């Protein structure tokens, strides 16, 4: 593949979880005149065809990418998947994506967890790729308000019932939710309290039509399924 012309624009691949933080990161990158988002990279459980952590159907992630007008790089993970397997698969996937998309940087929607950022930086060292963290250390109460005021719409797809009541599963990410969350829960769920699926917002060309499915408890977490609207 030929190298793209040097326009001074940074070509960025975005790590995509399907949730609000990824979606808001995409929006921030879209607003930056110095970068061009060239694709979304996501991992999914190859046995169940769902996103690795959020539990969202693979089809819905494809619908998000279509609504964003971007290619989706799908990385299948075995189940179970050891950390060694994960790192090998991700290393190969990134090299393949780099050859395909000719990107200069990889962006992440991490908010403040230093260990996760340090891990990413350590594993990416020597690749020549720049790492971007557009939402880094924005106070999460402030960030949550920015997302909601900015038109982002998302539903809770997974929660940890040890730290928040199960009845929040399937709820919309809204001011009402923020008011009702236990004080110990981070407003953006950065500590794994909850995960979301973003179905509308300024980062998309149109809303992703979804309807609520069943709520199940699996491996200690509560999952609220989402289905493509017929």
NORPE-V944230 format. One record per residue. N is the residue number from 1. RES is the residue in three letters. SS is DSSP state (alpha for helix, beta for strand, coil for the rest). PSI is psi in radians with two decimals (none if undefined). OMEGA is omega in degrees with one decimal (999 if undefined). Layout:
BEGIN
N:RES:SS:PSI:OMEGA ; N:RES:SS:PSI:OMEGA
END
This chain:
BEGIN
1:UNK:coil:2.34:-179.7 ; 2:UNK:coil:2.63:179.0 ; 3:UNK:coil:2.46:176.5 ; 4:UNK:coil:2.68:178.5 ; 5:UNK:coil:2.50:-179.5 ; 6:UNK:coil:1.73:-178.6 ; 7:UNK:coil:-0.04:-175.9 ; 8:UNK:coil:-0.02:178.6 ; 9:UNK:coil:2.29:-179.4 ; 10:UNK:beta:2.18:179.4 ; 11:UNK:beta:2.14:-169.4 ; 12:UNK:beta:2.29:170.5 ; 13:UNK:beta:2.27:-176.7 ; 14:UNK:beta:2.22:172.5 ; 15:UNK:beta:2.15:-167.8 ; 16:UNK:coil:2.08:179.3 ; 17:UNK:coil:-0.24:-174.9 ; 18:UNK:coil:-0.13:-174.8 ; 19:UNK:coil:-3.11:-174.2 ; 20:UNK:alpha:-0.65:-177.8 ; 21:UNK:alpha:-0.74:176.0 ; 22:UNK:alpha:-0.77:-178.0 ; 23:UNK:alpha:-0.73:-179.6 ; 24:UNK:alpha:-0.58:174.2 ; 25:UNK:alpha:-0.75:177.2 ; 26:UNK:alpha:-0.75:-179.4 ; 27:UNK:alpha:-0.74:179.1 ; 28:UNK:alpha:-0.68:178.1 ; 29:UNK:alpha:-0.67:178.8 ; 30:UNK:alpha:-0.52:-178.1 ; 31:UNK:coil:-0.14:-176.8 ; 32:UNK:coil:1.99:-176.7 ; 33:UNK:coil:-0.15:-177.5 ; 34:UNK:coil:-0.05:-178.8 ; 35:UNK:beta:2.76:172.2 ; 36:UNK:beta:2.10:175.9 ; 37:UNK:beta:2.15:-174.7 ; 38:UNK:beta:-0.08:178.7 ; 39:UNK:beta:2.89:175.5 ; 40:UNK:beta:2.39:179.6 ; 41:UNK:beta:2.20:-177.8 ; 42:UNK:beta:2.63:173.7 ; 43:UNK:beta:2.61:177.5 ; 44:UNK:beta:2.67:177.2 ; 45:UNK:beta:2.00:-172.5 ; 46:UNK:coil:-0.37:179.5 ; 47:UNK:coil:-0.71:-175.1 ; 48:UNK:coil:-0.12:179.6 ; 49:UNK:coil:0.81:178.0 ; 50:UNK:beta:2.72:178.5 ; 51:UNK:beta:2.53:-165.8 ; 52:UNK:coil:-0.64:-176.5 ; 53:UNK:coil:-0.73:-174.9 ; 54:UNK:coil:-0.30:178.1 ; 55:UNK:coil:0.38:-176.9 ; 56:UNK:coil:2.47:179.3 ; 57:UNK:beta:2.42:-178.6 ; 58:UNK:alpha:-0.63:-179.2 ; 59:UNK:alpha:-0.63:-178.0 ; 60:UNK:alpha:-0.61:176.0 ; 61:UNK:alpha:-0.65:176.7 ; 62:UNK:alpha:-0.65:178.2 ; 63:UNK:alpha:-0.64:175.9 ; 64:UNK:alpha:-0.82:-178.3 ; 65:UNK:alpha:-0.70:177.5 ; 66:UNK:alpha:-0.72:179.7 ; 67:UNK:alpha:-0.46:177.4 ; 68:UNK:alpha:-0.19:-179.0 ; 69:UNK:coil:0.62:-176.2 ; 70:UNK:coil:2.62:174.0 ; 71:UNK:coil:2.55:179.0 ; 72:UNK:beta:2.07:175.9 ; 73:UNK:beta:1.93:-174.0 ; 74:UNK:beta:2.17:-177.3 ; 75:UNK:beta:1.86:179.3 ; 76:UNK:beta:2.33:176.7 ; 77:UNK:beta:2.40:177.2 ; 78:UNK:coil:2.85:176.5 ; 79:UNK:coil:2.09:-2.3 ; 80:UNK:coil:2.92:-177.6 ; 81:UNK:coil:2.06:178.3 ; 82:UNK:coil:2.84:179.2 ; 83:UNK:alpha:-0.61:178.5 ; 84:UNK:alpha:-0.76:176.2 ; 85:UNK:alpha:-0.77:-178.7 ; 86:UNK:alpha:-0.82:-176.6 ; 87:UNK:alpha:-0.66:177.8 ; 88:UNK:alpha:-0.82:-179.3 ; 89:UNK:alpha:-0.77:-178.2 ; 90:UNK:alpha:-0.66:178.6 ; 91:UNK:alpha:-0.77:179.0 ; 92:UNK:alpha:-0.68:-178.9 ; 93:UNK:alpha:-0.73:179.8 ; 94:UNK:alpha:-0.68:179.0 ; 95:UNK:alpha:-0.71:177.9 ; 96:UNK:alpha:-0.76:179.5 ; 97:UNK:alpha:-0.64:179.5 ; 98:UNK:alpha:-0.72:178.2 ; 99:UNK:alpha:-0.61:-176.6 ; 100:UNK:alpha:-0.75:-170.9 ; 101:UNK:alpha:-0.21:-179.6 ; 102:UNK:coil:0.81:-177.7 ; 103:UNK:coil:2.76:179.2 ; 104:UNK:coil:-0.37:-172.7 ; 105:UNK:beta:2.80:173.6 ; 106:UNK:beta:2.30:-178.6 ; 107:UNK:beta:2.60:-179.6 ; 108:UNK:coil:2.66:179.1 ; 109:UNK:coil:0.43:179.0 ; 110:UNK:coil:2.57:-174.6 ; 111:UNK:coil:-0.87:-178.5 ; 112:UNK:coil:0.00:-177.1 ; 113:UNK:coil:1.84:-174.6 ; 114:UNK:alpha:-0.65:-176.0 ; 115:UNK:alpha:-0.64:179.2 ; 116:UNK:alpha:-0.76:179.0 ; 117:UNK:alpha:-0.76:179.7 ; 118:UNK:alpha:-0.68:178.4 ; 119:UNK:alpha:-0.80:-179.7 ; 120:UNK:alpha:-0.77:-177.6 ; 121:UNK:alpha:-0.65:179.9 ; 122:UNK:alpha:-0.75:-177.5 ; 123:UNK:alpha:-0.45:-178.5 ; 124:UNK:alpha:-0.10:-178.6 ; 125:UNK:coil:2.33:178.8 ; 126:UNK:coil:-0.08:-179.9 ; 127:UNK:coil:-0.33:-175.6 ; 128:UNK:coil:-0.01:179.6 ; 129:UNK:coil:2.39:175.4 ; 130:UNK:beta:2.53:176.5 ; 131:UNK:beta:2.30:-179.3 ; 132:UNK:beta:2.43:178.1 ; 133:UNK:coil:1.33:-172.0 ; 134:UNK:coil:-0.42:-177.0 ; 135:UNK:coil:0.12:-169.9 ; 136:UNK:coil:2.18:174.5 ; 137:UNK:coil:0.33:165.7 ; 138:UNK:coil:2.21:180.0 ; 139:UNK:coil:2.27:-169.3 ; 140:UNK:alpha:-0.50:175.4 ; 141:UNK:alpha:-0.72:177.6 ; 142:UNK:alpha:-0.75:-179.1 ; 143:UNK:alpha:-0.75:179.1 ; 144:UNK:alpha:-0.73:178.6 ; 145:UNK:alpha:-0.67:177.8 ; 146:UNK:alpha:-0.77:-179.3 ; 147:UNK:alpha:-0.85:-176.9 ; 148:UNK:alpha:-0.80:179.7 ; 149:UNK:alpha:-0.50:-177.9 ; 150:UNK:coil:-0.03:175.8 ; 151:UNK:coil:0.11:177.4 ; 152:UNK:coil:2.33:177.0 ; 153:UNK:beta:2.28:-177.2 ; 154:UNK:beta:2.70:179.6 ; 155:UNK:beta:2.53:178.0 ; 156:UNK:beta:2.13:-179.4 ; 157:UNK:beta:-0.30:-177.8 ; 158:UNK:beta:2.43:175.5 ; 159:UNK:beta:2.78:177.6 ; 160:UNK:coil:1.88:-176.2 ; 161:UNK:coil:-0.14:176.6 ; 162:UNK:coil:-0.34:-175.1 ; 163:UNK:coil:-0.22:177.7 ; 164:UNK:coil:2.60:-176.2 ; 165:UNK:coil:2.54:-177.4 ; 166:UNK:alpha:-0.43:-174.8 ; 167:UNK:alpha:-0.18:177.2 ; 168:UNK:alpha:-0.25:-179.5 ; 169:UNK:coil:2.21:-179.2 ; 170:UNK:coil:-0.20:-179.3 ; 171:UNK:coil:2.70:177.0 ; 172:UNK:beta:2.53:175.5 ; 173:UNK:coil:1.90:-170.7 ; 174:UNK:coil:3.02:175.7 ; 175:UNK:alpha:-0.62:178.2 ; 176:UNK:alpha:-0.75:177.5 ; 177:UNK:alpha:-0.79:-178.8 ; 178:UNK:alpha:-0.64:179.4 ; 179:UNK:alpha:-0.54:-174.3 ; 180:UNK:alpha:-0.25:-178.9 ; 181:UNK:coil:2.50:172.9 ; 182:UNK:coil:2.55:-176.9 ; 183:UNK:coil:-0.46:-178.6 ; 184:UNK:coil:-0.21:-177.9 ; 185:UNK:coil:2.25:177.4 ; 186:UNK:coil:2.38:-177.5 ; 187:UNK:coil:-0.45:178.2 ; 188:UNK:coil:0.07:179.7 ; 189:UNK:coil:0.52:-172.9 ; 190:UNK:coil:-0.39:179.3 ; 191:UNK:coil:0.27:177.6 ; 192:UNK:coil:0.20:-179.2 ; 193:UNK:coil:-0.68:177.9 ; 194:UNK:beta:2.77:177.0 ; 195:UNK:beta:2.75:-173.1 ; 196:UNK:beta:2.95:170.1 ; 197:UNK:beta:2.12:179.3 ; 198:UNK:beta:2.12:-177.0 ; 199:UNK:beta:-0.07:176.7 ; 200:UNK:beta:2.77:178.0 ; 201:UNK:coil:3.06:-175.1 ; 202:UNK:coil:-0.19:177.5 ; 203:UNK:coil:-0.23:-179.2 ; 204:UNK:coil:2.67:176.8 ; 205:UNK:coil:-0.40:179.8 ; 206:UNK:coil:2.79:179.3 ; 207:UNK:coil:2.61:174.0 ; 208:UNK:coil:2.03:-175.5 ; 209:UNK:coil:1.96:-179.8 ; 210:UNK:beta:2.72:174.3 ; 211:UNK:beta:2.72:-178.0 ; 212:UNK:beta:2.42:174.3 ; 213:UNK:beta:-2.69:-177.2 ; 214:UNK:beta:2.76:176.1 ; 215:UNK:beta:2.22:-178.2 ; 216:UNK:beta:2.72:173.4 ; 217:UNK:beta:2.23:-176.7 ; 218:UNK:beta:2.22:178.5 ; 219:UNK:coil:0.63:175.7 ; 220:UNK:coil:0.02:179.6 ; 221:UNK:beta:2.69:178.7 ; 222:UNK:beta:2.19:-178.4 ; 223:UNK:beta:2.33:175.1 ; 224:UNK:beta:1.92:-174.2 ; 225:UNK:beta:2.60:173.2 ; 226:UNK:beta:2.46:-178.7 ; 227:UNK:beta:2.56:172.9 ; 228:UNK:beta:2.32:179.3 ; 229:UNK:coil:2.33:-177.9 ; 230:UNK:coil:none:999
END
